[in-house]
């Protein structure tokens, strides 16, 4: 009941015009108590996750605003994209209910994160100063969480919400590797570098802490994309001719790397096995040892995407709409028999419908090609907008973040997380409310 009281407090704060404080509570619930409150504590039966409390806050605010603010739903360019995607999502909901045969609770639990796009309508009716205060508060919270994350490595004890962790060797040392990074660390690490709200030694300290925490999970892909993002930021500041040369070389290196990986995968035993499995020739496929297979992590992710994609290509309706909004604990998962995926810790069987290994597997599998294209069009629209507004510090910051997010999306399920689009939405509204002739200067450390 204490969490429900916080929901009411948040809505009251919003009504009293302490809107940024209200959204502090919103992000608190959205990130599982800023990565400090286990889901078990927020599970009270009809509510299973902190994000459900966040949605109650958002729903209450929208209902109040829609009655009190004239032209609250007034359309603009972004709302057009949101309307098209929202309409498709409603179609998927009815398809999942009446064709696939899922229960309402299963459907809502699967697509709950997509409802948070509605926060855009609240953000655009907040003052610019309130949005900037909200970002600064969340920045400071993420710095504190980064300190706790780093302490985990030093003390070898779990502090943030527990998740899987491993040990690995580096320079002759055996270090713990934790995967429970703060949810908003990627956005605020870039903010620390390019638009740090602090000055002097505090600016340096917060930047160092966030960068160390970002790289502290020891993800090679994360480190690589972070480096590419910084190089892109550097290139965008160069004169036009030098910029073209630098970006051309960078693009060539990336294309060569992707091509080499693709050719290696196409020639692998795994690819041939998956072709046999997809065509139904299970006898011709060799045994796939998932645990050994996961050691080649990128190949594992591509194979996972390939296997799911081959499944939905069997029927026109699944190609267009996906298999339905099916959660992993649904009885409907019995219709699948995928060989590639993470193993359930309890049953030791391959997880069929949920994956945090690559964003596109979840998108294509559950929303089909149309839903994937519509969802990505929202993020691409924002990316293009921020690129055009890169002279604004929030434009540059958010453009770099979305490029970074797209790169990391091949190695995680980050594109589906609300933090990936909510923080850029705040930047989007700030830019809209900023005089086009008074952009703050873009500069790095």
Secondary structure, 3 states (H helix, E strand, C coil): CHHHHHHHHHHHHHHCCCHHHHHHHHHHHHCHHHHCCCHHHHCCCCCCCHHHHHHHHHHHHHHHHHHHCCCCCCCCHHHHHHHHHHHHHHHHHHHHHHHHCCCHHHHHHHHHHHHHHHHHHHHCCCCHHHHHHHHHHHHHHHHHHHHHHHHHHHHCCCCCCCCCEEEEEECCEEEEEECCCCCCHHHHHHHHHHCCCCCHHHHHHHHHHHHHHHHCCCCHHHHHHHHHHHHHHHHHCCCHHHHHHHHHHHHHHHHHHHHHHHHHHHCCHHHHHHHHHHCCCHHHCCCCCHHHHCCCHHHHHHHHHHHHHHHHCCCHHHHHHCCCCCCCCCHHHHHCCCCCCCECCCCCCECCCCCCCCHHHHHHHHHHHHHHHHHHHHHHHHHHHHHHCCCCHHHHHHHHHHHHHHHHCCCCCHHHCHHHHHHHHHHHHHHHCCCCCCCCCCCCC
